[in-house]
Amino acid sequence: MIRLLIQRNPIWTYFVLTFMISWGGVLALGAPHGMPTSREQFEQLYPVVFLPYLLGPLISGILLTGLIDGKGGYRELLTRLFRWRVNLRWYAAALLIAPLFVMAILLVLSLLSPAYLPGIFTADNKLDLLLTGILIGVIGGGLMEEPGWTGFALPRLRRKYPLLTTGLIIGFLWGAWHFLPTYWGSGDSNGVLSLSLLLPPCFFYAAVLPAYRVLIVWVHENTNSLLLVILMHASLTASSLFILAPAVEGAPLFWYYFILAGALWGVVAAIKIINNRSSKVS
């Protein structure tokens, strides 16, 4: 009965299961220490709390692939995971879109305030920051998430919806998925909710991530490479949250995210216009 229900509703089963695993881990391991928790507790506990949270998309994707498609589904997933022979322009798009936009925006903003200087410019140990960003981006971002969001959910959504709609569905749910751990980690030193810690990242998840997800779907559409999507996800995580992240919070951080969101939505609009013109010509 349950298996039949899953087979009839694989997409929404995936999203529900992902949220249950990820948010369940935050509630079970984080909430007992405060919701939100204090900054001190957050710094001590986040590696433990974030592990089941990050595993949610991966576990859901792998589990449901086996239940619905069996060994054939795993073979197809691995084929996409190791598809690396694609045109170099797609590697450039996957690896450079995020850091180039982040860097350009921050350098312009740094003319108004040096606080906006990219983190790699001001860090004492630049190599540690670079390696940490890449490691967390690839493992904690791409590898743990994309076998689910892109490996499982994306192809099934594309059978029903156009590229833009598919990107928006995954993008907004991807953004919403970040809310609970962000809320848990938005307490001040006394564990009282700090809006300056909560609102800017929530805007990032609500405005930046959906636009970037549309771009991820666009890259996958042209390459069918899960490997490239993993690298593209890692590029955003590494550059925006670690390597280039400026030492600002509150309103300054919000305005930076606002400009970044506008730039990425501009790219989405440009691609949409170009694709529409190409369709008319053909």
C-alpha positions as a Markdown table, in Angstrom:
| # | Residue | x | y | z |
|---|---|---|---|---|
| 1 | Met | 0.0 | 0.0 | 0.0 |
| 2 | Ile | 2.7 | 2.5 | 1.0 |
| 3 | Arg | 4.9 | 1.5 | -1.9 |
| 4 | Leu | 2.0 | 2.0 | -4.3 |
| 5 | Leu | 1.4 | 5.4 | -2.8 |
| 6 | Ile | 5.0 | 6.3 | -3.3 |
| 7 | Gln | 5.1 | 5.1 | -6.9 |
| 8 | Arg | 2.0 | 7.2 | -7.7 |
| 9 | Asn | 3.4 | 10.4 | -6.0 |
| 10 | Pro | 7.2 | 10.1 | -6.2 |
| 11 | Ile | 8.0 | 13.8 | -6.4 |
| 12 | Trp | 6.0 | 15.0 | -3.4 |
| 13 | Thr | 7.0 | 11.9 | -1.5 |
| 14 | Tyr | 10.6 | 12.9 | -2.0 |
| 15 | Phe | 10.1 | 16.5 | -0.8 |
| 16 | Val | 8.1 | 15.3 | 2.3 |
| 17 | Leu | 10.6 | 12.7 | 3.2 |
| 18 | Thr | 13.5 | 15.1 | 2.8 |
| 19 | Phe | 12.0 | 17.6 | 5.1 |
| 20 | Met | 11.1 | 15.0 | 7.6 |
| 21 | Ile | 14.6 | 13.6 | 7.8 |
| 22 | Ser | 16.4 | 17.0 | 7.7 |
| 23 | Trp | 14.0 | 18.9 | 10.0 |
| 24 | Gly | 13.6 | 15.9 | 12.2 |
| 25 | Gly | 17.3 | 15.9 | 12.9 |
| 26 | Val | 17.3 | 19.6 | 13.7 |
| 27 | Leu | 14.4 | 19.2 | 16.1 |
| 28 | Ala | 15.8 | 16.1 | 17.8 |
| 29 | Leu | 19.4 | 17.2 | 18.2 |
| 30 | Gly | 19.1 | 21.0 | 18.2 |
| 31 | Ala | 15.8 | 22.0 | 19.8 |
| 32 | Pro | 16.6 | 20.5 | 23.2 |
| 33 | His | 19.3 | 23.1 | 23.5 |
| 34 | Gly | 17.0 | 26.0 | 22.6 |
| 35 | Met | 15.0 | 27.1 | 19.6 |
| 36 | Pro | 16.7 | 29.3 | 18.7 |
| 37 | Thr | 19.8 | 28.4 | 20.5 |
| 38 | Ser | 22.6 | 30.7 | 21.8 |
| 39 | Arg | 25.6 | 31.6 | 19.6 |
| 40 | Glu | 27.8 | 29.5 | 22.0 |
| 41 | Gln | 25.6 | 26.5 | 21.8 |
| 42 | Phe | 25.3 | 26.9 | 18.0 |
| 43 | Glu | 29.1 | 26.9 | 17.5 |
| 44 | Gln | 29.4 | 23.8 | 19.7 |
| 45 | Leu | 26.6 | 21.8 | 18.2 |
| 46 | Tyr | 26.1 | 22.7 | 14.6 |
| 47 | Pro | 28.4 | 19.9 | 13.2 |
| 48 | Val | 26.2 | 17.3 | 15.0 |
| 49 | Val | 22.9 | 19.0 | 14.2 |
| 50 | Phe | 23.7 | 19.7 | 10.5 |
| 51 | Leu | 24.8 | 16.1 | 9.7 |
| 52 | Pro | 21.3 | 14.5 | 9.6 |
| 53 | Tyr | 19.9 | 17.8 | 8.1 |
| 54 | Leu | 22.3 | 17.7 | 5.1 |
| 55 | Leu | 21.8 | 13.9 | 4.7 |
| 56 | Gly | 18.0 | 14.4 | 4.1 |
| 57 | Pro | 18.1 | 15.0 | 0.4 |
| 58 | Leu | 20.7 | 12.3 | -0.2 |
| 59 | Ile | 19.0 | 9.6 | 1.8 |
| 60 | Ser | 15.6 | 10.4 | 0.3 |
| 61 | Gly | 16.9 | 10.4 | -3.2 |
| 62 | Ile | 18.8 | 7.1 | -2.9 |
| 63 | Leu | 16.0 | 5.4 | -1.0 |
| 64 | Leu | 13.2 | 6.4 | -3.4 |
| 65 | Thr | 15.4 | 5.7 | -6.5 |
| 66 | Gly | 15.7 | 2.1 | -5.3 |
| 67 | Leu | 12.0 | 1.7 | -4.4 |
| 68 | Ile | 10.7 | 3.1 | -7.6 |
| 69 | Asp | 13.3 | 2.3 | -10.3 |
| 70 | Gly | 15.4 | -0.4 | -8.7 |
| 71 | Lys | 18.9 | -1.3 | -10.0 |
| 72 | Gly | 18.1 | 0.4 | -13.3 |
| 73 | Gly | 17.5 | 3.7 | -11.5 |
| 74 | Tyr | 20.8 | 3.4 | -9.7 |
| 75 | Arg | 22.7 | 2.7 | -12.9 |
| 76 | Glu | 21.1 | 5.7 | -14.6 |
| 77 | Leu | 22.0 | 7.9 | -11.5 |
| 78 | Leu | 25.6 | 6.7 | -11.6 |
| 79 | Thr | 25.8 | 7.4 | -15.3 |
| 80 | Arg | 24.8 | 11.0 | -14.8 |
| 81 | Leu | 27.0 | 11.3 | -11.8 |
| 82 | Phe | 30.1 | 10.3 | -13.8 |
| 83 | Arg | 29.2 | 12.2 | -17.0 |
| 84 | Trp | 32.2 | 14.5 | -17.3 |
| 85 | Arg | 32.7 | 14.7 | -21.0 |
| 86 | Val | 30.8 | 17.9 | -21.8 |
| 87 | Asn | 31.7 | 21.1 | -23.5 |
| 88 | Leu | 34.1 | 23.3 | -21.5 |
| 89 | Arg | 31.7 | 26.2 | -21.7 |
| 90 | Trp | 29.3 | 24.3 | -19.3 |
| 91 | Tyr | 32.2 | 23.8 | -16.8 |
| 92 | Ala | 32.8 | 27.5 | -17.0 |
| 93 | Ala | 29.1 | 28.3 | -16.4 |
| 94 | Ala | 28.9 | 25.8 | -13.5 |
| 95 | Leu | 32.1 | 26.9 | -11.8 |
| 96 | Leu | 32.2 | 30.7 | -12.5 |
| 97 | Ile | 28.6 | 32.1 | -12.4 |
| 98 | Ala | 28.4 | 32.3 | -8.6 |
| 99 | Pro | 32.0 | 33.5 | -7.8 |
| 100 | Leu | 32.1 | 36.1 | -10.6 |
| 101 | Phe | 28.8 | 37.7 | -9.6 |
| 102 | Val | 29.6 | 37.6 | -5.9 |
| 103 | Met | 33.1 | 39.0 | -6.4 |
| 104 | Ala | 32.0 | 41.8 | -8.7 |
| 105 | Ile | 29.1 | 42.9 | -6.5 |
| 106 | Leu | 31.3 | 42.9 | -3.3 |
| 107 | Leu | 34.1 | 44.8 | -4.9 |
| 108 | Val | 31.6 | 47.5 | -6.1 |
| 109 | Leu | 30.0 | 47.6 | -2.6 |
| 110 | Ser | 33.5 | 47.8 | -1.0 |
| 111 | Leu | 33.9 | 51.2 | -2.6 |
| 112 | Leu | 31.1 | 52.3 | -0.2 |
| 113 | Ser | 32.4 | 50.3 | 2.8 |
| 114 | Pro | 35.5 | 48.2 | 3.3 |
| 115 | Ala | 33.4 | 45.8 | 5.3 |
| 116 | Tyr | 32.2 | 44.4 | 2.0 |
| 117 | Leu | 35.6 | 43.3 | 0.9 |
| 118 | Pro | 35.5 | 39.6 | 0.1 |
| 119 | Gly | 36.6 | 37.4 | 3.0 |
| 120 | Ile | 39.6 | 35.9 | 1.1 |
| 121 | Phe | 41.0 | 39.5 | 0.9 |
| 122 | Thr | 41.0 | 40.0 | 4.6 |
| 123 | Ala | 41.5 | 36.5 | 6.0 |
| 124 | Asp | 44.7 | 35.9 | 8.0 |
| 125 | Asn | 45.0 | 32.3 | 6.7 |
| 126 | Lys | 43.7 | 32.5 | 3.1 |
| 127 | Leu | 44.7 | 28.8 | 2.3 |
| 128 | Asp | 42.6 | 27.5 | 5.2 |
| 129 | Leu | 39.6 | 29.6 | 4.2 |
| 130 | Leu | 39.9 | 28.4 | 0.5 |
| 131 | Leu | 40.2 | 24.8 | 1.4 |
| 132 | Thr | 37.4 | 24.9 | 4.0 |
| 133 | Gly | 35.1 | 26.6 | 1.5 |
| 134 | Ile | 35.8 | 24.1 | -1.3 |
| 135 | Leu | 35.6 | 21.0 | 1.0 |
| 136 | Ile | 32.3 | 22.1 | 2.6 |
| 137 | Gly | 30.9 | 23.2 | -0.8 |
| 138 | Val | 31.6 | 19.9 | -2.5 |
| 139 | Ile | 30.8 | 17.5 | 0.3 |
| 140 | Gly | 28.3 | 19.4 | 2.5 |
| 141 | Gly | 26.6 | 21.1 | -0.5 |
| 142 | Gly | 26.9 | 19.3 | -3.8 |
| 143 | Leu | 27.4 | 15.7 | -2.9 |
| 144 | Met | 24.9 | 15.5 | 0.0 |
| 145 | Glu | 22.2 | 17.4 | -1.7 |
| 146 | Glu | 22.2 | 17.1 | -5.5 |
| 147 | Pro | 21.7 | 13.3 | -5.8 |
| 148 | Gly | 18.3 | 14.1 | -4.4 |
| 149 | Trp | 17.3 | 17.6 | -5.7 |
| 150 | Thr | 18.7 | 16.9 | -9.2 |
| 151 | Gly | 19.3 | 13.2 | -9.3 |
| 152 | Phe | 15.8 | 12.2 | -8.3 |
| 153 | Ala | 13.4 | 15.1 | -8.3 |
| 154 | Leu | 14.5 | 17.1 | -11.4 |
| 155 | Pro | 13.9 | 14.5 | -14.1 |
| 156 | Arg | 10.5 | 13.6 | -12.8 |
| 157 | Leu | 9.4 | 17.3 | -12.6 |
| 158 | Arg | 10.7 | 17.9 | -16.1 |
| 159 | Arg | 8.3 | 15.2 | -17.4 |
| 160 | Lys | 5.5 | 17.4 | -16.3 |
| 161 | Tyr | 6.7 | 21.0 | -16.3 |
| 162 | Pro | 8.9 | 23.3 | -18.5 |
| 163 | Leu | 12.5 | 24.2 | -17.4 |
| 164 | Leu | 11.6 | 27.4 | -15.6 |
| 165 | Thr | 8.7 | 25.9 | -13.6 |
| 166 | Thr | 10.8 | 23.0 | -12.6 |
| 167 | Gly | 13.6 | 25.3 | -11.4 |
| 168 | Leu | 11.2 | 27.4 | -9.4 |
| 169 | Ile | 9.5 | 24.4 | -7.7 |
| 170 | Ile | 12.8 | 22.9 | -6.6 |
| 171 | Gly | 14.3 | 26.3 | -6.0 |
| 172 | Phe | 11.6 | 27.6 | -3.6 |
| 173 | Leu | 11.4 | 24.3 | -1.7 |
| 174 | Trp | 15.2 | 24.2 | -1.6 |
| 175 | Gly | 15.1 | 27.6 | 0.0 |
| 176 | Ala | 12.4 | 26.7 | 2.4 |
| 177 | Trp | 14.4 | 23.6 | 3.4 |
| 178 | His | 17.0 | 25.9 | 4.9 |
| 179 | Phe | 14.6 | 27.8 | 7.2 |
| 180 | Leu | 14.5 | 25.6 | 10.3 |
| 181 | Pro | 18.2 | 25.2 | 10.9 |
| 182 | Thr | 18.7 | 28.9 | 10.2 |
| 183 | Tyr | 16.0 | 29.8 | 12.8 |
| 184 | Trp | 17.7 | 27.4 | 15.2 |
| 185 | Gly | 21.0 | 29.2 | 14.8 |
| 186 | Ser | 19.6 | 32.7 | 14.9 |
| 187 | Gly | 19.8 | 33.3 | 18.6 |
| 188 | Asp | 22.0 | 35.9 | 20.3 |
| 189 | Ser | 24.3 | 35.2 | 23.1 |
| 190 | Asn | 21.3 | 34.7 | 25.4 |
| 191 | Gly | 19.4 | 32.5 | 23.0 |
| 192 | Val | 16.9 | 35.3 | 22.1 |
| 193 | Leu | 15.9 | 35.4 | 18.4 |
| 194 | Ser | 18.0 | 38.0 | 16.5 |
| 195 | Leu | 16.2 | 39.3 | 13.4 |
| 196 | Ser | 19.5 | 40.6 | 12.1 |
| 197 | Leu | 20.8 | 37.0 | 12.1 |
| 198 | Leu | 17.6 | 35.5 | 10.8 |
| 199 | Leu | 16.2 | 37.8 | 8.0 |
| 200 | Pro | 19.3 | 38.2 | 5.7 |
| 201 | Pro | 19.9 | 34.5 | 5.2 |
| 202 | Cys | 16.2 | 33.8 | 4.9 |
| 203 | Phe | 16.1 | 36.4 | 2.1 |
| 204 | Phe | 19.1 | 34.6 | 0.5 |
| 205 | Tyr | 17.2 | 31.4 | 0.6 |
| 206 | Ala | 13.9 | 32.9 | -0.7 |
| 207 | Ala | 15.4 | 35.1 | -3.5 |
| 208 | Val | 18.9 | 33.9 | -4.4 |
| 209 | Leu | 18.5 | 30.2 | -4.3 |
| 210 | Pro | 15.4 | 29.9 | -6.6 |
| 211 | Ala | 17.2 | 32.0 | -9.3 |
| 212 | Tyr | 20.3 | 29.9 | -9.0 |
| 213 | Arg | 18.3 | 26.7 | -9.1 |
| 214 | Val | 16.8 | 27.7 | -12.4 |
| 215 | Leu | 20.4 | 28.1 | -13.7 |
| 216 | Ile | 21.3 | 24.7 | -12.3 |
| 217 | Val | 18.3 | 23.1 | -14.1 |
| 218 | Trp | 19.4 | 25.0 | -17.3 |
| 219 | Val | 23.0 | 23.5 | -17.0 |
| 220 | His | 21.6 | 20.0 | -16.4 |
| 221 | Glu | 19.2 | 20.3 | -19.3 |
| 222 | Asn | 22.1 | 21.0 | -21.6 |
| 223 | Thr | 24.6 | 18.4 | -20.2 |
| 224 | Asn | 22.6 | 15.7 | -18.3 |
| 225 | Ser | 25.5 | 15.7 | -15.9 |
| 226 | Leu | 24.9 | 15.4 | -12.2 |
| 227 | Leu | 28.6 | 15.9 | -11.7 |
| 228 | Leu | 28.4 | 19.3 | -13.2 |
| 229 | Val | 25.4 | 20.2 | -11.0 |
| 230 | Ile | 27.3 | 19.1 | -7.9 |
| 231 | Leu | 30.2 | 21.4 | -8.9 |
| 232 | Met | 27.8 | 24.3 | -9.6 |
| 233 | His | 26.2 | 23.9 | -6.2 |
| 234 | Ala | 29.6 | 23.7 | -4.5 |
| 235 | Ser | 30.6 | 26.8 | -6.3 |
| 236 | Leu | 27.8 | 28.8 | -4.8 |
| 237 | Thr | 28.2 | 27.5 | -1.3 |
| 238 | Ala | 32.0 | 27.9 | -1.3 |
| 239 | Ser | 32.1 | 31.4 | -2.8 |
| 240 | Ser | 29.0 | 33.1 | -1.2 |
| 241 | Leu | 29.1 | 31.5 | 2.3 |
| 242 | Phe | 32.9 | 31.0 | 2.8 |
| 243 | Ile | 35.6 | 32.1 | 0.5 |
| 244 | Leu | 34.2 | 35.5 | -0.6 |
| 245 | Ala | 31.7 | 36.1 | 2.3 |
| 246 | Pro | 32.1 | 39.6 | 3.7 |
| 247 | Ala | 32.3 | 40.5 | 7.4 |
| 248 | Val | 28.8 | 42.1 | 7.5 |
| 249 | Glu | 25.4 | 41.1 | 8.9 |
| 250 | Gly | 22.0 | 42.7 | 9.4 |
| 251 | Ala | 21.0 | 45.4 | 6.9 |
| 252 | Pro | 24.3 | 45.5 | 5.0 |
| 253 | Leu | 24.2 | 41.8 | 4.4 |
| 254 | Phe | 20.6 | 42.0 | 3.3 |
| 255 | Trp | 21.4 | 44.7 | 0.7 |
| 256 | Tyr | 24.3 | 42.6 | -0.7 |
| 257 | Tyr | 21.9 | 39.6 | -1.0 |
| 258 | Phe | 19.3 | 41.8 | -2.6 |
| 259 | Ile | 21.7 | 42.9 | -5.3 |
| 260 | Leu | 23.0 | 39.4 | -5.8 |
| 261 | Ala | 19.4 | 38.1 | -6.2 |
| 262 | Gly | 18.7 | 40.9 | -8.8 |
| 263 | Ala | 21.8 | 40.0 | -10.8 |
| 264 | Leu | 20.9 | 36.2 | -10.9 |
| 265 | Trp | 17.3 | 36.8 | -11.8 |
| 266 | Gly | 18.6 | 39.1 | -14.6 |
| 267 | Val | 20.6 | 36.1 | -15.9 |
| 268 | Val | 17.5 | 33.9 | -15.7 |
| 269 | Ala | 15.5 | 36.5 | -17.7 |
| 270 | Ala | 18.2 | 36.8 | -20.3 |
| 271 | Ile | 18.4 | 33.1 | -20.8 |
| 272 | Lys | 14.6 | 32.9 | -21.1 |
| 273 | Ile | 14.6 | 35.6 | -23.7 |
| 274 | Ile | 17.4 | 34.0 | -25.7 |
| 275 | Asn | 15.7 | 30.5 | -25.6 |
| 276 | Asn | 12.4 | 32.0 | -26.7 |
| 277 | Arg | 14.0 | 33.7 | -29.7 |
| 278 | Ser | 15.8 | 30.5 | -30.6 |
| 279 | Ser | 12.6 | 28.6 | -30.5 |
| 280 | Lys | 10.9 | 31.1 | -32.8 |
| 281 | Val | 13.8 | 31.0 | -35.3 |
| 282 | Ser | 13.8 | 27.2 | -35.4 |
